Amino acid sequence: MAERSAIFPAGEYRRRVSALQGAMAAEGMEALLLTTPPDVFYVTGFLTRFWESPTRPWFVIVPSSGPPVAVIPAIGAELMGRTWIEDIRTWDAPDPQDDGVSLLIDALTGIVPERGRVGLPMGPETHLRMPLADHALVEARLAPRTFTDATAVVRRVREVKSETEIDRIRAACGVADRAFARVPEFAGEGRTMAEVFRAFQVALLEEGADWVSYVAGGAGRDGYGDVISPAGDRALQQGDVLMLDTGAVRDGHYCDFDRNFAVGRASDAARRTHAALHAATDAALRELRPGLRACDVHRLLANELRARGATPGAGRLGHGLGLSLTEWPSFTPLDDTVLREGMVLTLEPGAEVAPGRLLVHEENLVLRVDGPELLSTRAPAELPVVGA
């Protein structure tokens, strides 16, 4: 009989836990406490939209050896019971007097020796998903046990994806590819951004997304002012450039890439900027290899844009991707993360078209030993036109 497990076979989760435990041992940690949706899902396969409710905390403990322990609200016991996790401890939540605190302390004291260390992600791109007052109480009652930063432990393991993970991200990218191909059906002169956003989300769901966690975009004459705005009631006009960006989810894994479309016609400035972005991305796809640093990729993209007469946009020019819409590393001048085989990354150069106007261009890839493998279908070299 096959072993009980959710999303992936239990062996996949054992591999992940073993990798975490090896990193924990190197840092002298007797346990790792996880509280956020991606981290909990990573080691258990516990996938739910119920995380949208901030009422209840959820805890998973990875001991120095053996399988994880789930300390969760009773409402999640049935779903957690479908995963490979056997040790599931629950309380009736929410409990304003003791919302899992005593149960968590009991679990940790049974795992961690008196002067042991409990790892907890504390650095950039992490957060603690429990009340700070409750964490302070746990910390006080666990003493002389101490909490220590486990950001590097979690990050270094999660950064490199298995083929199983890559397949899921590839499937999410396929969903978005198919939805982007349908944009000419619902985007054109006179359609409002709100209408386009809604139609795009419908297309993503129809093409196989489990849910659409993120949709953003912009539109304006020759370009747009930002890339994170919600939709408004402004109607698309001739000469606009429309950008749509999505983080569609498949089996808990994200895609994250955008596409640009000229409305009716494309100006020379928009075409030149799009061509520069496309060429810079091509150059990065040729040069990207394990061993480069994130800052090296930023410099490569920025230099390629300048060589083509384009002014690079501010901010990062790509990032990691996986169980979150954005993961480590960031392609900035300050990030010296060394890229490794198996990382899933985005290339996301941006460039100014005119003061206050920009275009961005994004692709998703997995880094192989001999270079990148695209997971998104490559955008066309020429800026496509809709509604002509």
ABEGO torsion letter per residue (X at the ends): XBBBBBGBBAAAAAAAAAAAAAAAAAAGBABBBBABAAAAAAAAGBBBAAAABAABBBBBBBBABEBBBBBBBAAAAAAAAABABABBBBBBOBBAABBGAAAAAAAAAAABBAABBBBBBABBGBBBBBBAAAAAAAAAAAOABBBBBAAAAAAAAAABBBAAAAAAAAAAAAAAAAAAAAAAAABBBGBBAAAAAAAAAAAAAAAGBABBABBBEBBEBGEBABAABBBBABBBBBGBBBBBBBBBBBGGBBBBBBBBBBBGBBBAAAAAAAAAAAAAAAAAAAABBBGBBAAAAAAAAAAAAAAAGBBBBBEBAEBBBEABABBOBBBBAABABBBBBGBBBBBBBBBBABBGBBBBBBBBBBBBAAEBBBABBBBBABBBBBGX
